[in-house]
């Protein structure tokens, strides 16, 4: 087939990857010169550990295996530590490690000494941690270009940046350069773009937009050997739902008000990416909130037992999330025209498996 993919983020690029892998010819169109949305404004976490039972964890597990097979990218099977600083937090970790599928998820409870053996940079006060050996890291600001470079080697792939699609119908799209592009299959992987053309094509989608804030530091003079989370992530991810979560101490006010958890990843250049917040009510602010960044910095420093390097970047991002029980939203808008969107904060994790699933449905 000739496949046209609209959207240059990780979901669109993984659909292009899967199409080329199956022998198809692909044109990928992106309205920006390069993707600038949530796909480059995230942690780069392939995050299996906290996923909900059923389709969500199955997709996450499959995607984890697929990420490891992609050539030309920086894939690190580093695992994650969710740090517990109180007995109540450690009780949640123990409850998670007692799940029937704990081994498949890679869960293991570590005491304080074992936690520091796994990641010696964690010098703050802690009771232990939940270890997940299935979690992994990719580089969000590098992976899309690396994937496109690999795709170009096939001779069956073309990327057109700076092209906004203005019309879509069965068999073709028209961009804002007044060029028509034909395809047997057209995939709209448009992320948080819910307005304009998408609104014209379909109404009342069960999706919402979510805004988050993150930061990045200058290089740390040490190696963070795993991804790190704090125990607020127990409140956020569905795999940890259970009696022990209900016994956690109340969140700090700033964390509760901004639906916060701490996630921390070291980039290949040594800097730390730290976040995040969640804002659900639109219209979103055009600015970022200092108190959220202060809280993230303080929490990270308590876990590390040291001051952070200088904060060199702060940013906000917006992603698309389904509001029903679908892991990802799929809609056929016309014959051979399919919208794929709404994986939420799971997009970087699950994109390879979502793309594989798309083509299995159209094989």
C-alpha positions in Angstrom: 0.0 0.0 0.0 0.8 3.7 -0.1 0.3 5.0 3.4 -0.1 8.7 4.3 0.6 9.5 8.0 -0.5 12.9 9.2 1.4 13.9 12.3 5.1 13.9 13.1 5.0 12.9 16.8 5.9 9.6 18.2 2.5 8.0 17.4 2.6 9.1 13.8 6.3 8.2 13.4 5.8 4.8 14.9 2.9 4.2 12.4 5.3 5.2 9.6 7.9 2.8 11.1 5.4 -0.1 11.2 4.1 0.6 7.7 7.7 0.6 6.2 8.5 -2.5 8.2 5.6 -4.2 6.5 6.8 -3.2 3.1 4.5 -0.2 2.4 5.4 3.1 0.9 5.0 6.0 3.3 4.5 9.8 3.2 4.5 11.4 6.6 3.2 15.0 6.8 3.8 17.3 9.8 2.4 20.9 10.1 5.6 22.1 12.0 9.0 21.8 10.5 9.7 19.3 13.3 7.4 17.8 16.0 7.0 20.3 18.8 4.3 18.8 20.9 4.1 16.3 23.8 6.3 13.8 21.9 9.4 15.9 22.6 8.2 17.4 25.9 8.1 14.3 28.0 10.4 12.1 30.0 11.2 9.5 27.3 9.9 6.8 29.7 8.8 3.5 28.5 6.7 3.0 31.6 5.3 -0.4 32.1 5.1 -0.5 35.9 1.9 1.4 36.8 -0.4 0.5 33.9 -3.9 -0.7 34.3 -4.9 -4.3 34.0 -6.1 -5.6 30.7 -5.5 -3.9 27.3 -3.3 -1.1 28.8 -0.7 -3.4 30.4 -0.8 -5.8 27.5 0.0 -2.9 25.1 2.7 -1.5 27.4 4.4 -4.9 27.7 4.3 -5.4 23.9 5.6 -1.9 23.3 8.5 -2.4 25.7 9.6 -5.4 23.6 9.2 -3.5 20.3 11.2 -0.4 21.5 14.1 -2.7 22.3 14.1 -3.9 18.7 14.3 -0.5 17.0 17.8 0.2 15.6 19.5 3.6 15.6 18.0 5.0 18.9 19.2 5.3 22.4 17.3 2.7 24.3 18.2 2.1 27.9 16.6 -0.8 29.9 17.4 1.0 33.1 14.4 0.0 35.1 12.7 2.3 37.7 12.7 2.9 41.5 9.6 4.3 43.1 11.2 5.7 46.3 9.3 5.2 49.6 10.1 7.5 52.5 7.5 6.4 55.0 6.2 3.0 56.2 2.8 3.8 54.6 4.4 4.3 51.2 6.4 1.1 51.6 3.2 -0.7 52.3 1.9 0.3 48.9 5.0 -1.1 47.3 4.6 -4.4 49.2 1.0 -4.6 48.1 2.0 -4.0 44.4 4.7 -6.7 44.7 2.1 -9.1 45.9 0.0 -8.8 42.8 -0.5 -12.0 40.8 1.2 -10.4 37.8 4.1 -8.8 39.8 6.7 -11.0 38.2 5.5 -10.1 34.7 5.6 -6.4 35.6 9.1 -6.8 37.0 8.1 -5.7 40.6 10.3 -6.3 43.6 10.4 -4.5 46.9 13.8 -3.3 48.0 14.9 -2.1 51.4 17.0 1.1 51.9 20.3 -0.6 51.4 19.2 -2.6 48.3 17.7 0.6 46.9 21.0 2.5 47.2 22.9 -0.5 45.8 20.7 -0.3 42.7 21.0 3.5 42.4 23.8 4.9 44.6 22.9 8.5 43.8 19.8 8.2 46.0 21.4 9.5 49.2 18.3 11.0 50.9 16.3 9.5 53.7 14.2 6.5 52.5 12.6 3.3 53.7 13.0 1.4 50.5 11.6 1.3 47.0 9.5 -0.5 44.5 11.8 -1.8 41.7 10.5 -2.4 38.2 12.9 -4.0 35.8 10.6 -3.6 32.8 10.7 0.2 32.7 13.1 1.8 30.2 14.3 5.1 28.8 14.5 6.7 25.3 15.6 10.2 24.4 12.4 12.2 23.4 14.3 15.1 21.7 16.4 12.7 19.6 14.3 9.6 18.9 12.0 11.0 16.2 14.9 12.2 14.0 16.7 8.9 14.6 13.6 7.0 13.5 13.2 9.1 10.4 16.9 8.5 9.5 16.3 4.7 9.8 13.1 5.0 7.7 14.9 6.9 5.0 17.2 3.9 4.5 14.3 1.9 3.1 13.8 4.1 0.1 10.1 3.9 0.7 9.7 6.8 3.1 9.4 10.6 2.7 8.9 13.2 5.5 7.3 16.6 4.6 7.5 19.1 7.5 5.8 22.5 7.5 2.7 21.1 5.7 -0.6 21.6 7.4 -3.4 19.4 6.1 -6.5 21.3 5.0 -8.7 18.6 3.4 -9.0 14.8 3.9 -11.2 12.4 2.0 -10.9 8.8 0.9 -7.7 8.2 -1.0 -6.2 11.7 -0.6 -5.2 14.7 1.5 -4.6 18.3 0.4 -2.0 20.4 2.3 -1.7 24.2 2.7 0.8 24.3 -0.2 -2.2 23.2 -2.4 -0.5 19.9 -3.0 -2.6 16.7 -3.2 -1.1 13.5 -1.8 -2.7 10.1 -2.5 -2.8 7.1 -0.3 -4.5 3.8 0.0 -4.6 4.3 3.8 -4.6 7.6 5.6 -3.8 7.7 9.3 -4.4 10.9 11.3 -2.1 10.9 14.3 -2.7 14.5 15.2 -2.1 14.4 19.0 -3.6 17.3 20.9 -4.9 19.0 17.7 -8.6 18.6 18.3 -9.8 21.7 16.5 -9.8 22.9 12.9 -9.8 20.0 10.4 -10.3 17.3 13.1 -13.4 19.1 14.3 -14.7 19.4 10.7 -14.2 15.7 10.2 -15.8 14.4 13.4 -17.7 15.8 16.4 -17.9 15.0 20.1 -14.8 12.8 20.4 -14.3 11.3 23.9 -11.0 13.1 24.4 -9.6 15.9 26.5 -6.4 17.8 26.5 -4.0 17.6 29.5 -1.3 20.2 30.3 1.8 19.4 32.2 4.9 21.2 33.4 8.5 19.9 33.5 12.1 21.1 34.0 15.6 20.1 33.0 18.8 20.7 34.9 22.4 21.1 33.8 24.5 17.9 33.9 24.7 16.1 37.2 28.2 15.1 38.2 27.0 11.5 38.8 25.1 8.8 37.1 21.5 8.2 37.9 21.4 4.5 37.0 17.6 4.1 37.0 14.5 6.2 36.4 13.1 7.5 39.7 9.6 8.2 40.9 8.3 9.3 44.3 5.4 7.8 46.1 2.9 10.3 44.7 3.0 8.2 41.6 1.2 5.5 43.6 -1.8 7.8 43.6 -1.6 8.4 39.9 -1.1 5.0 38.3 -4.0 2.5 38.3 -1.9 -0.6 39.0 -1.4 0.6 42.6 -5.1 1.1 43.4 -5.8 -0.8 46.6 -6.3 -0.5 50.4 -2.7 0.6 51.1 -3.0 3.7 48.8 -6.0 4.9 50.9 -3.7 4.9 54.0 -1.1 7.3 52.5 -0.6 10.6 54.2 -2.3 13.5 52.4 -0.4 15.1 49.6 1.3 18.5 50.1 -1.2 21.2 49.1 0.7 22.3 46.0 1.0 18.7 44.8 -2.7 18.0 45.3 -3.7 21.2 43.7 -1.6 20.4 40.6 -2.2 16.6 40.5 1.6 16.1 40.9 4.0 13.2 41.0 7.7 13.3 40.8 9.4 11.5 37.9 13.1 11.9 37.3 15.2 10.7 34.4 18.8 11.4 33.5 19.4 12.3 29.8 22.4 11.0 27.9 24.0 14.4 28.2 23.9 14.2 32.0 21.0 16.6 32.8 18.0 15.5 34.7 14.4 15.8 33.4 12.0 16.3 36.3 8.2 16.6 36.5 5.3 16.7 36.4 2.0 18.4 37.0 -1.4 17.7 35.4 -4.0 20.4 34.5 -7.3 19.3 33.0 -9.5 22.4 32.8 -9.3 24.6 29.7 -8.5 27.2 28.8 -5.0 26.5 30.0 -2.7 29.3 31.2 -0.1 30.6 28.9 2.5 30.8 31.7 4.0 28.3 34.1 3.6 28.1 37.9 6.7 28.7 40.0 5.4 27.0 43.1 5.1 23.7 41.2 8.7 23.9 40.1 9.8 24.7 43.6 8.0 21.7 44.9 9.5 19.4 42.3 13.0 20.7 43.0 12.6 20.3 46.8 11.2 16.7 46.4 14.0 15.7 44.0 16.7 17.1 46.4 15.2 15.2 49.3 15.4 12.0 47.4 18.9 12.7 46.1 20.2 14.1 49.4 21.9 17.0 47.6 21.2 20.1 45.7 20.2 19.9 42.1 22.4 21.3 39.4 21.2 24.6 37.9 17.8 24.4 36.3 18.3 25.4 32.6 14.9 24.7 31.0 11.3 24.9 32.0 8.4 24.1 29.7 4.8 23.1 29.4 3.3 20.5 27.1 -0.2 19.4 26.1 -1.3 15.9 25.2 -4.5 14.2 24.2 -6.2 11.7 26.5 -9.3 9.5 26.1 -12.2 10.2 28.5 -13.7 6.7 28.2 -12.3 3.2 28.8 -10.4 3.1 25.4 -6.6 3.0 25.8 -6.3 4.9 22.5 -9.1 6.4 20.4 -9.6 4.9 16.9 -12.2 6.2 14.5 -12.8 5.5 10.8 -13.7 8.9 9.4 -14.1 7.8 5.8 -13.2 4.8 3.8 -9.5 4.3 4.4 -9.2 7.3 6.6 -8.5 6.6 10.3 -8.0 8.9 13.3 -5.7 7.4 16.0 -5.2 9.7 19.1 -5.7 10.1 22.8 -3.2 7.7 24.4 -2.6 10.4 27.0 0.6 10.2 29.0 1.0 6.6 27.7 2.0 7.8 24.2 5.7 7.4 24.4 5.4 4.1 26.1 2.8 2.5 23.9 3.3 4.0 20.4 5.1 1.0 18.8 2.4 -1.4 20.0 -0.5 0.9 19.0 1.0 1.2 15.5 1.4 -2.6 15.3 -2.2 -3.0 16.3 -3.4 -0.5 13.6 -1.7 -2.5 10.9 -2.9 -5.8 12.2 -6.4 -4.5 11.8 -5.7 -3.5 8.2 -3.6 -6.4 7.0 
